[in-house]
Amino acid sequence: MKKDIIIPQVENVYMAAVQEWNDDFMQKTWYAYLINDSDFTLENGIVVSGASGMIDGEPRKTSMLRHAFKEIPPVSAVKIELMEDSVLVLDNQFMVTFFIGNTLYDKTYVFRANTISEENTEEVPVLFKEGIMIG
């Protein structure tokens, strides 16, 4: 029976961490974006984020945050959340679920600890800004 279950592959949907100026903190800060570089509208999108890992030899874990989006148009990006500098030393996980038509898609994206830095940036499609992209 398990062989009859079809799990569709997520294509052309990415997570990106982009550094932008923040007027509240008066410095550049990292933001997480969901990038839809496909020809389809993502409907009823849900992003659940959290971070975990070790700091000074002790296990640490952040609260889970949930974000919902009715529609994410084709070739567009949605800002998800601010990523504080203190969580960049942890693995940052984003569980993304959405529909295209009547098909449910699901993928987990993980920014590994200490990989979000200016040295690792490249141009992010759709946003055309420097950032770190996974997908």
Summary of the structure (lengths in Angstrom):
residues: 135
radius of gyration: 15.7
end to end distance: 29.5
largest distance: 56.0
contacts: 366
relative contact order: 0.28
helix: 7%
strand: 61%
